[in-house]
Amino acid sequence: MDVHFTPEQEARLGQIASIEGIDVARLVQDAALRLIEDDLNFRMAVRKGIEQADKGIFVDEVEMDLRIRRLLSN
């Protein structure tokens, strides 16, 4: 599989890889895999939410407000 970057993007990737002490190919591979895993986790969470909604399982407004406050306070 080939991935193409502009010269500017390649230079930036080289800078980041140098700071991290890894080669550019490894940096890009790690980043791509992490992005795909994060996307998969997001999609699974959405599917779970839809399944719960289809079953009539919802979080009430007060609980949702508490959850959001906890998330934002961290």
N, C-alpha and C positions, 0 to 999 in steps of 0.2 A: 504494500500500500504506500502510495506517495502522497505527501502533503506539501503544498507549496506556500511559501511565505514571501512577502516583499523583503527587499534588503533591509529595510528599517525594522521589520518584525524579527528577522533573523538576528540582527544586531542586538535587539532587546532581549530575545531569548538567550543569546550568548552571554549577555550581562547577568541575567538572572541565574543561568546555569553556573556561571563562574562563582557567583556569590554563594550558591548552594553547594558548590563543590561536586557537581555531577556534569555529565556531558549533555549536550542539547537534546539529543535523541531520547535519552532517559527522561529528561524534564518534560518533554512533549508527551511521551508515552504515559508517564505518571499522571499528568494533568488531564489527558484525554480519558483515561480510565476512571479517574476520580469524578470527572464531569458526568460520564455515563452512569456510574454508580449512584451519584446524587440524583440524576434524572430518573433512574429506575426506582429509587426510594420514594421520590416525589409522586411518581405515577402510581405506585402501590398504595401510598397514603390516600391519594385521590380516590382510587378504586374502593378502598376500605370505607372512606367517607360516603361514597355513593351507595354502597351496600347497606351501611347503617341507615342512611336517609330513606332508602327503599323499604327498610324494616320499620321506619317510624322512630328510629333512635336519634334524638337530637340533644344538643347541649343547650340548656336554657340561657337566656341573656345574661343573668347574673353570673353564672359559672363562666361563661365566655369572657365577660369583663375581667373576672379574677385571673383567668388564664393569660389574657393579653397583658394585664398589669405585671404579672410575674415574668413573662417573657421580656417585657420592656425594661424591667428593673435590673436585669442581669447584665 
